[in-house]
Amino acid sequence: VQVKVLPISDKYMDYAQSVLNKLTEAGIRAEVDTRAEKIGYKIREARNERVPYIIVVGEKDQEANKVSLRSRKNGEEGQVDLKDVIARLQKEIETRALDEA
């Protein structure tokens, strides 16, 4: 599982970094797109790279301490709690490990 964290603008880089740290601590491969590109461009590029999960962070997400999730399978999933995203991804990783065993 790979996650791309996309801050809407540089103002939310710190929040994006804290989201990245939580994902990495949970053993999830993730990276932050730090380029000064428009969010639509970043999302399109991440989709073209076939990234399974895209997390977009902006003002509303930071205020609510949540993240906006998009998955390749379900598309736009709206604002969700980061804890729920981490739990879901960890479960998916475990399931995949069992499938491969």
KEGURO-104810 format. One record per atom (N, C-alpha, C): residue number from 0; atom name; x, y, z. Coordinates in Angstrom, 2 decimals. Layout:
residues N
@seq NUM | atom CA | xx X | yy Y | zz Z
...
//
This chain:
residues 101
@seq 0 | atom N | xx 0.85 | yy -1.18 | zz 0.00
@seq 0 | atom CA | xx 0.00 | yy 0.00 | zz 0.00
@seq 0 | atom C | xx 0.89 | yy 1.24 | zz 0.00
@seq 1 | atom N | xx 0.56 | yy 2.18 | zz -0.83
@seq 1 | atom CA | xx 1.31 | yy 3.42 | zz -0.85
@seq 1 | atom C | xx 0.35 | yy 4.58 | zz -0.77
@seq 2 | atom N | xx 0.73 | yy 5.58 | zz 0.00
@seq 2 | atom CA | xx -0.13 | yy 6.74 | zz 0.22
@seq 2 | atom C | xx 0.64 | yy 7.98 | zz -0.20
@seq 3 | atom N | xx -0.04 | yy 8.86 | zz -0.91
@seq 3 | atom CA | xx 0.56 | yy 10.14 | zz -1.25
@seq 3 | atom C | xx -0.22 | yy 11.22 | zz -0.50
@seq 4 | atom N | xx 0.50 | yy 12.03 | zz 0.27
@seq 4 | atom CA | xx -0.12 | yy 13.11 | zz 1.04
@seq 4 | atom C | xx 0.07 | yy 14.40 | zz 0.24
@seq 5 | atom N | xx -1.05 | yy 15.06 | zz -0.10
@seq 5 | atom CA | xx -1.00 | yy 16.26 | zz -0.91
@seq 5 | atom C | xx -1.54 | yy 17.46 | zz -0.14
@seq 6 | atom N | xx -0.66 | yy 18.38 | zz 0.27
@seq 6 | atom CA | xx -1.15 | yy 19.61 | zz 0.90
@seq 6 | atom C | xx -1.72 | yy 20.54 | zz -0.18
@seq 7 | atom N | xx -2.84 | yy 21.18 | zz 0.11
@seq 7 | atom CA | xx -3.48 | yy 22.08 | zz -0.86
@seq 7 | atom C | xx -2.57 | yy 23.26 | zz -1.18
@seq 8 | atom N | xx -1.85 | yy 23.76 | zz -0.16
@seq 8 | atom CA | xx -0.87 | yy 24.81 | zz -0.40
@seq 8 | atom C | xx 0.24 | yy 24.69 | zz 0.65
@seq 9 | atom N | xx 1.26 | yy 25.51 | zz 0.51
@seq 9 | atom CA | xx 2.41 | yy 25.45 | zz 1.43
@seq 9 | atom C | xx 2.01 | yy 25.69 | zz 2.88
@seq 10 | atom N | xx 0.89 | yy 26.42 | zz 3.08
@seq 10 | atom CA | xx 0.43 | yy 26.71 | zz 4.44
@seq 10 | atom C | xx 0.17 | yy 25.42 | zz 5.23
@seq 11 | atom N | xx -0.16 | yy 24.33 | zz 4.51
@seq 11 | atom CA | xx -0.55 | yy 23.09 | zz 5.20
@seq 11 | atom C | xx 0.55 | yy 22.04 | zz 5.16
@seq 12 | atom N | xx 1.76 | yy 22.48 | zz 4.82
@seq 12 | atom CA | xx 2.90 | yy 21.57 | zz 4.73
@seq 12 | atom C | xx 3.20 | yy 20.93 | zz 6.09
@seq 13 | atom N | xx 3.11 | yy 21.72 | zz 7.16
@seq 13 | atom CA | xx 3.39 | yy 21.18 | zz 8.50
@seq 13 | atom C | xx 2.38 | yy 20.10 | zz 8.87
@seq 14 | atom N | xx 1.10 | yy 20.37 | zz 8.57
@seq 14 | atom CA | xx 0.06 | yy 19.37 | zz 8.86
@seq 14 | atom C | xx 0.28 | yy 18.12 | zz 8.01
@seq 15 | atom N | xx 0.63 | yy 18.33 | zz 6.73
@seq 15 | atom CA | xx 0.91 | yy 17.19 | zz 5.84
@seq 15 | atom C | xx 2.07 | yy 16.37 | zz 6.39
@seq 16 | atom N | xx 3.07 | yy 17.05 | zz 6.92
@seq 16 | atom CA | xx 4.24 | yy 16.36 | zz 7.49
@seq 16 | atom C | xx 3.84 | yy 15.55 | zz 8.72
@seq 17 | atom N | xx 2.95 | yy 16.11 | zz 9.55
@seq 17 | atom CA | xx 2.53 | yy 15.38 | zz 10.75
@seq 17 | atom C | xx 1.69 | yy 14.15 | zz 10.37
@seq 18 | atom N | xx 0.89 | yy 14.28 | zz 9.29
@seq 18 | atom CA | xx 0.11 | yy 13.14 | zz 8.79
@seq 18 | atom C | xx 1.08 | yy 12.07 | zz 8.29
@seq 19 | atom N | xx 2.10 | yy 12.49 | zz 7.55
@seq 19 | atom CA | xx 3.12 | yy 11.56 | zz 7.04
@seq 19 | atom C | xx 3.81 | yy 10.82 | zz 8.19
@seq 20 | atom N | xx 4.17 | yy 11.56 | zz 9.24
@seq 20 | atom CA | xx 4.85 | yy 10.95 | zz 10.39
@seq 20 | atom C | xx 3.98 | yy 9.87 | zz 11.02
@seq 21 | atom N | xx 2.68 | yy 10.15 | zz 11.17
@seq 21 | atom CA | xx 1.77 | yy 9.17 | zz 11.78
@seq 21 | atom C | xx 1.64 | yy 7.93 | zz 10.90
@seq 22 | atom N | xx 1.57 | yy 8.13 | zz 9.59
@seq 22 | atom CA | xx 1.48 | yy 6.99 | zz 8.67
@seq 22 | atom C | xx 2.75 | yy 6.15 | zz 8.74
@seq 23 | atom N | xx 3.90 | yy 6.81 | zz 8.73
@seq 23 | atom CA | xx 5.17 | yy 6.09 | zz 8.75
@seq 23 | atom C | xx 5.34 | yy 5.33 | zz 10.06
@seq 24 | atom N | xx 4.96 | yy 5.97 | zz 11.17
@seq 24 | atom CA | xx 5.04 | yy 5.30 | zz 12.48
@seq 24 | atom C | xx 4.19 | yy 4.04 | zz 12.48
@seq 25 | atom N | xx 3.10 | yy 4.06 | zz 11.73
@seq 25 | atom CA | xx 2.18 | yy 2.92 | zz 11.69
@seq 25 | atom C | xx 2.67 | yy 1.86 | zz 10.69
@seq 26 | atom N | xx 3.82 | yy 2.11 | zz 10.08
@seq 26 | atom CA | xx 4.39 | yy 1.13 | zz 9.14
@seq 26 | atom C | xx 3.79 | yy 1.21 | zz 7.75
@seq 27 | atom N | xx 3.25 | yy 2.37 | zz 7.38
@seq 27 | atom CA | xx 2.64 | yy 2.54 | zz 6.06
@seq 27 | atom C | xx 3.56 | yy 3.38 | zz 5.19
@seq 28 | atom N | xx 3.84 | yy 2.88 | zz 3.99
@seq 28 | atom CA | xx 4.70 | yy 3.63 | zz 3.07
@seq 28 | atom C | xx 3.95 | yy 4.84 | zz 2.54
@seq 29 | atom N | xx 4.54 | yy 6.02 | zz 2.74
@seq 29 | atom CA | xx 3.86 | yy 7.25 | zz 2.32
@seq 29 | atom C | xx 4.89 | yy 8.31 | zz 1.97
@seq 30 | atom N | xx 4.43 | yy 9.28 | zz 1.22
@seq 30 | atom CA | xx 5.30 | yy 10.43 | zz 0.92
@seq 30 | atom C | xx 4.43 | yy 11.67 | zz 0.74
@seq 31 | atom N | xx 5.06 | yy 12.84 | zz 0.96
@seq 31 | atom CA | xx 4.36 | yy 14.11 | zz 0.79
@seq 31 | atom C | xx 4.83 | yy 14.74 | zz -0.52
@seq 32 | atom N | xx 3.88 | yy 15.26 | zz -1.29
@seq 32 | atom CA | xx 4.22 | yy 15.98 | zz -2.51
@seq 32 | atom C | xx 4.45 | yy 17.44 | zz -2.11
@seq 33 | atom N | xx 5.72 | yy 17.86 | zz -2.10
@seq 33 | atom CA | xx 6.06 | yy 19.20 | zz -1.61
@seq 33 | atom C | xx 6.15 | yy 20.24 | zz -2.72
@seq 34 | atom N | xx 5.87 | yy 19.84 | zz -3.95
@seq 34 | atom CA | xx 5.98 | yy 20.78 | zz -5.07
@seq 34 | atom C | xx 4.92 | yy 21.87 | zz -5.01
@seq 35 | atom N | xx 5.26 | yy 23.03 | zz -5.51
@seq 35 | atom CA | xx 4.34 | yy 24.17 | zz -5.50
@seq 35 | atom C | xx 3.44 | yy 24.13 | zz -6.73
@seq 36 | atom N | xx 2.76 | yy 23.01 | zz -6.92
@seq 36 | atom CA | xx 1.83 | yy 22.86 | zz -8.05
@seq 36 | atom C | xx 0.41 | yy 23.01 | zz -7.54
@seq 37 | atom N | xx -0.53 | yy 23.22 | zz -8.47
@seq 37 | atom CA | xx -1.95 | yy 23.28 | zz -8.09
@seq 37 | atom C | xx -2.40 | yy 21.89 | zz -7.65
@seq 38 | atom N | xx -3.38 | yy 21.86 | zz -6.75
@seq 38 | atom CA | xx -3.82 | yy 20.59 | zz -6.17
@seq 38 | atom C | xx -4.39 | yy 19.65 | zz -7.23
@seq 39 | atom N | xx -5.11 | yy 20.18 | zz -8.20
@seq 39 | atom CA | xx -5.67 | yy 19.34 | zz -9.27
@seq 39 | atom C | xx -4.58 | yy 18.62 | zz -10.03
@seq 40 | atom N | xx -3.49 | yy 19.32 | zz -10.26
@seq 40 | atom CA | xx -2.35 | yy 18.73 | zz -10.98
@seq 40 | atom C | xx -1.72 | yy 17.61 | zz -10.15
@seq 41 | atom N | xx -1.54 | yy 17.88 | zz -8.85
@seq 41 | atom CA | xx -0.94 | yy 16.86 | zz -7.96
@seq 41 | atom C | xx -1.81 | yy 15.61 | zz -7.91
@seq 42 | atom N | xx -3.13 | yy 15.80 | zz -7.83
@seq 42 | atom CA | xx -4.05 | yy 14.66 | zz -7.76
@seq 42 | atom C | xx -3.99 | yy 13.86 | zz -9.06
@seq 43 | atom N | xx -4.01 | yy 14.57 | zz -10.18
@seq 43 | atom CA | xx -3.95 | yy 13.91 | zz -11.49
@seq 43 | atom C | xx -2.66 | yy 13.10 | zz -11.64
@seq 44 | atom N | xx -1.54 | yy 13.70 | zz -11.22
@seq 44 | atom CA | xx -0.26 | yy 13.00 | zz -11.31
@seq 44 | atom C | xx -0.25 | yy 11.75 | zz -10.43
@seq 45 | atom N | xx -0.76 | yy 11.88 | zz -9.21
@seq 45 | atom CA | xx -0.79 | yy 10.73 | zz -8.29
@seq 45 | atom C | xx -1.66 | yy 9.62 | zz -8.88
@seq 46 | atom N | xx -2.78 | yy 10.01 | zz -9.51
@seq 46 | atom CA | xx -3.65 | yy 9.00 | zz -10.14
@seq 46 | atom C | xx -2.93 | yy 8.33 | zz -11.30
@seq 47 | atom N | xx -2.20 | yy 9.10 | zz -12.09
@seq 47 | atom CA | xx -1.44 | yy 8.54 | zz -13.21
@seq 47 | atom C | xx -0.35 | yy 7.59 | zz -12.73
@seq 48 | atom N | xx 0.20 | yy 7.86 | zz -11.55
@seq 48 | atom CA | xx 1.22 | yy 6.98 | zz -10.96
@seq 48 | atom C | xx 0.56 | yy 5.75 | zz -10.34
@seq 49 | atom N | xx -0.76 | yy 5.71 | zz -10.38
@seq 49 | atom CA | xx -1.54 | yy 4.59 | zz -9.84
@seq 49 | atom C | xx -1.31 | yy 4.40 | zz -8.33
@seq 50 | atom N | xx -1.22 | yy 5.52 | zz -7.61
@seq 50 | atom CA | xx -1.08 | yy 5.48 | zz -6.16
@seq 50 | atom C | xx -2.42 | yy 5.02 | zz -5.59
@seq 51 | atom N | xx -2.41 | yy 3.96 | zz -4.77
@seq 51 | atom CA | xx -3.68 | yy 3.42 | zz -4.26
@seq 51 | atom C | xx -4.47 | yy 4.41 | zz -3.40
@seq 52 | atom N | xx -3.78 | yy 5.22 | zz -2.58
@seq 52 | atom CA | xx -4.48 | yy 6.15 | zz -1.70
@seq 52 | atom C | xx -3.86 | yy 7.53 | zz -1.79
@seq 53 | atom N | xx -4.74 | yy 8.53 | zz -1.90
@seq 53 | atom CA | xx -4.30 | yy 9.92 | zz -1.91
@seq 53 | atom C | xx -4.97 | yy 10.60 | zz -0.73
@seq 54 | atom N | xx -4.17 | yy 11.27 | zz 0.08
@seq 54 | atom CA | xx -4.71 | yy 12.04 | zz 1.20
@seq 54 | atom C | xx -4.46 | yy 13.51 | zz 0.89
@seq 55 | atom N | xx -5.55 | yy 14.28 | zz 0.84
@seq 55 | atom CA | xx -5.44 | yy 15.71 | zz 0.58
@seq 55 | atom C | xx -5.67 | yy 16.44 | zz 1.90
@seq 56 | atom N | xx -4.78 | yy 17.37 | zz 2.23
@seq 56 | atom CA | xx -4.95 | yy 18.12 | zz 3.48
@seq 56 | atom C | xx -5.00 | yy 19.61 | zz 3.18
@seq 57 | atom N | xx -5.97 | yy 20.26 | zz 3.82
@seq 57 | atom CA | xx -6.15 | yy 21.70 | zz 3.66
@seq 57 | atom C | xx -6.68 | yy 22.30 | zz 4.94
@seq 58 | atom N | xx -7.23 | yy 23.49 | zz 4.84
@seq 58 | atom CA | xx -7.67 | yy 24.23 | zz 6.02
@seq 58 | atom C | xx -8.72 | yy 23.48 | zz 6.84
@seq 59 | atom N | xx -9.79 | yy 23.01 | zz 6.16
@seq 59 | atom CA | xx -10.88 | yy 22.32 | zz 6.89
@seq 59 | atom C | xx -10.37 | yy 21.05 | zz 7.56
@seq 60 | atom N | xx -9.46 | yy 20.33 | zz 6.86
@seq 60 | atom CA | xx -8.92 | yy 19.10 | zz 7.42
@seq 60 | atom C | xx -8.10 | yy 19.40 | zz 8.67
@seq 61 | atom N | xx -7.25 | yy 20.43 | zz 8.56
@seq 61 | atom CA | xx -6.39 | yy 20.78 | zz 9.69
@seq 61 | atom C | xx -7.23 | yy 21.20 | zz 10.89
@seq 62 | atom N | xx -8.26 | yy 22.03 | zz 10.65
@seq 62 | atom CA | xx -9.13 | yy 22.49 | zz 11.75
@seq 62 | atom C | xx -9.85 | yy 21.33 | zz 12.41
@seq 63 | atom N | xx -10.32 | yy 20.36 | zz 11.61
@seq 63 | atom CA | xx -11.07 | yy 19.23 | zz 12.16
@seq 63 | atom C | xx -10.14 | yy 18.09 | zz 12.58
@seq 64 | atom N | xx -8.85 | yy 18.25 | zz 12.32
@seq 64 | atom CA | xx -7.85 | yy 17.21 | zz 12.61
@seq 64 | atom C | xx -8.22 | yy 15.92 | zz 11.88
@seq 65 | atom N | xx -8.60 | yy 16.08 | zz 10.61
@seq 65 | atom CA | xx -8.96 | yy 14.94 | zz 9.77
@seq 65 | atom C | xx -8.21 | yy 15.04 | zz 8.45
@seq 66 | atom N | xx -8.48 | yy 14.12 | zz 7.54
@seq 66 | atom CA | xx -7.87 | yy 14.16 | zz 6.21
@seq 66 | atom C | xx -8.95 | yy 13.86 | zz 5.17
@seq 67 | atom N | xx -8.74 | yy 14.35 | zz 3.94
@seq 67 | atom CA | xx -9.65 | yy 14.01 | zz 2.84
@seq 67 | atom C | xx -9.03 | yy 12.86 | zz 2.07
@seq 68 | atom N | xx -9.76 | yy 11.76 | zz 2.00
@seq 68 | atom CA | xx -9.22 | yy 10.53 | zz 1.42
@seq 68 | atom C | xx -9.79 | yy 10.26 | zz 0.04
@seq 69 | atom N | xx -8.91 | yy 9.83 | zz -0.87
@seq 69 | atom CA | xx -9.32 | yy 9.33 | zz -2.18
@seq 69 | atom C | xx -8.63 | yy 7.99 | zz -2.34
@seq 70 | atom N | xx -9.38 | yy 6.99 | zz -2.79
@seq 70 | atom CA | xx -8.74 | yy 5.71 | zz -3.05
@seq 70 | atom C | xx -8.96 | yy 5.36 | zz -4.51
@seq 71 | atom N | xx -8.04 | yy 4.59 | zz -5.06
@seq 71 | atom CA | xx -8.16 | yy 4.21 | zz -6.46
@seq 71 | atom C | xx -9.41 | yy 3.38 | zz -6.68
@seq 72 | atom N | xx -9.78 | yy 2.59 | zz -5.66
@seq 72 | atom CA | xx -10.93 | yy 1.70 | zz -5.77
@seq 72 | atom C | xx -12.25 | yy 2.46 | zz -5.63
@seq 73 | atom N | xx -12.36 | yy 3.34 | zz -4.64
@seq 73 | atom CA | xx -13.64 | yy 3.99 | zz -4.32
@seq 73 | atom C | xx -13.73 | yy 5.45 | zz -4.74
@seq 74 | atom N | xx -12.65 | yy 6.02 | zz -5.26
@seq 74 | atom CA | xx -12.68 | yy 7.44 | zz -5.62
@seq 74 | atom C | xx -12.70 | yy 8.33 | zz -4.39
@seq 75 | atom N | xx -13.41 | yy 9.44 | zz -4.50
@seq 75 | atom CA | xx -13.50 | yy 10.42 | zz -3.41
@seq 75 | atom C | xx -14.26 | yy 9.82 | zz -2.23
@seq 76 | atom N | xx -13.61 | yy 9.79 | zz -1.06
@seq 76 | atom CA | xx -14.28 | yy 9.22 | zz 0.12
@seq 76 | atom C | xx -14.60 | yy 10.26 | zz 1.17
@seq 77 | atom N | xx -14.22 | yy 11.51 | zz 0.91
@seq 77 | atom CA | xx -14.55 | yy 12.59 | zz 1.83
@seq 77 | atom C | xx -13.62 | yy 12.67 | zz 3.03
@seq 78 | atom N | xx -14.06 | yy 13.45 | zz 4.01
@seq 78 | atom CA | xx -13.23 | yy 13.70 | zz 5.19
@seq 78 | atom C | xx -13.35 | yy 12.56 | zz 6.19
@seq 79 | atom N | xx -12.21 | yy 12.02 | zz 6.57
@seq 79 | atom CA | xx -12.20 | yy 10.91 | zz 7.52
@seq 79 | atom C | xx -11.13 | yy 11.15 | zz 8.58
@seq 80 | atom N | xx -11.26 | yy 10.45 | zz 9.68
@seq 80 | atom CA | xx -10.30 | yy 10.52 | zz 10.77
@seq 80 | atom C | xx -9.03 | yy 9.77 | zz 10.35
@seq 81 | atom N | xx -7.88 | yy 10.35 | zz 10.60
@seq 81 | atom CA | xx -6.62 | yy 9.71 | zz 10.22
@seq 81 | atom C | xx -6.46 | yy 8.35 | zz 10.89
@seq 82 | atom N | xx -6.94 | yy 8.24 | zz 12.14
@seq 82 | atom CA | xx -6.85 | yy 6.95 | zz 12.86
@seq 82 | atom C | xx -7.57 | yy 5.85 | zz 12.09
@seq 83 | atom N | xx -8.75 | yy 6.20 | zz 11.52
@seq 83 | atom CA | xx -9.53 | yy 5.23 | zz 10.75
@seq 83 | atom C | xx -8.79 | yy 4.82 | zz 9.48
@seq 84 | atom N | xx -8.15 | yy 5.79 | zz 8.83
@seq 84 | atom CA | xx -7.39 | yy 5.50 | zz 7.61
@seq 84 | atom C | xx -6.24 | yy 4.55 | zz 7.94
@seq 85 | atom N | xx -5.52 | yy 4.84 | zz 9.03
@seq 85 | atom CA | xx -4.38 | yy 4.01 | zz 9.43
@seq 85 | atom C | xx -4.85 | yy 2.59 | zz 9.75
@seq 86 | atom N | xx -5.95 | yy 2.48 | zz 10.50
@seq 86 | atom CA | xx -6.46 | yy 1.15 | zz 10.86
@seq 86 | atom C | xx -6.83 | yy 0.37 | zz 9.59
@seq 87 | atom N | xx -7.50 | yy 1.04 | zz 8.65
@seq 87 | atom CA | xx -7.92 | yy 0.39 | zz 7.40
@seq 87 | atom C | xx -6.71 | yy -0.08 | zz 6.59
@seq 88 | atom N | xx -5.70 | yy 0.78 | zz 6.48
@seq 88 | atom CA | xx -4.51 | yy 0.42 | zz 5.70
@seq 88 | atom C | xx -3.73 | yy -0.71 | zz 6.35
@seq 89 | atom N | xx -3.62 | yy -0.67 | zz 7.68
@seq 89 | atom CA | xx -2.90 | yy -1.75 | zz 8.37
@seq 89 | atom C | xx -3.61 | yy -3.08 | zz 8.16
@seq 90 | atom N | xx -4.94 | yy -3.05 | zz 8.21
@seq 90 | atom CA | xx -5.72 | yy -4.27 | zz 7.99
@seq 90 | atom C | xx -5.49 | yy -4.78 | zz 6.56
@seq 91 | atom N | xx -5.47 | yy -3.84 | zz 5.60
@seq 91 | atom CA | xx -5.25 | yy -4.20 | zz 4.21
@seq 91 | atom C | xx -3.86 | yy -4.82 | zz 4.01
@seq 92 | atom N | xx -2.87 | yy -4.25 | zz 4.68
@seq 92 | atom CA | xx -1.50 | yy -4.77 | zz 4.59
@seq 92 | atom C | xx -1.44 | yy -6.19 | zz 5.17
@seq 93 | atom N | xx -2.08 | yy -6.39 | zz 6.34
@seq 93 | atom CA | xx -2.11 | yy -7.72 | zz 6.96
@seq 93 | atom C | xx -2.78 | yy -8.73 | zz 6.04
@seq 94 | atom N | xx -3.92 | yy -8.34 | zz 5.48
@seq 94 | atom CA | xx -4.68 | yy -9.24 | zz 4.60
@seq 94 | atom C | xx -3.83 | yy -9.61 | zz 3.38
@seq 95 | atom N | xx -3.15 | yy -8.62 | zz 2.81
@seq 95 | atom CA | xx -2.32 | yy -8.87 | zz 1.64
@seq 95 | atom C | xx -1.18 | yy -9.83 | zz 2.02
@seq 96 | atom N | xx -0.60 | yy -9.66 | zz 3.19
@seq 96 | atom CA | xx 0.49 | yy -10.53 | zz 3.64
@seq 96 | atom C | xx -0.02 | yy -11.96 | zz 3.79
@seq 97 | atom N | xx -1.24 | yy -12.10 | zz 4.30
@seq 97 | atom CA | xx -1.82 | yy -13.43 | zz 4.46
@seq 97 | atom C | xx -2.11 | yy -14.07 | zz 3.10
@seq 98 | atom N | xx -2.60 | yy -13.25 | zz 2.17
@seq 98 | atom CA | xx -2.90 | yy -13.75 | zz 0.82
@seq 98 | atom C | xx -1.64 | yy -14.25 | zz 0.11
@seq 99 | atom N | xx -0.52 | yy -13.56 | zz 0.36
@seq 99 | atom CA | xx 0.72 | yy -13.91 | zz -0.32
@seq 99 | atom C | xx 1.41 | yy -15.10 | zz 0.34
@seq 100 | atom N | xx 1.03 | yy -15.41 | zz 1.57
@seq 100 | atom CA | xx 1.69 | yy -16.50 | zz 2.29
@seq 100 | atom C | xx 1.30 | yy -17.87 | zz 1.76
//
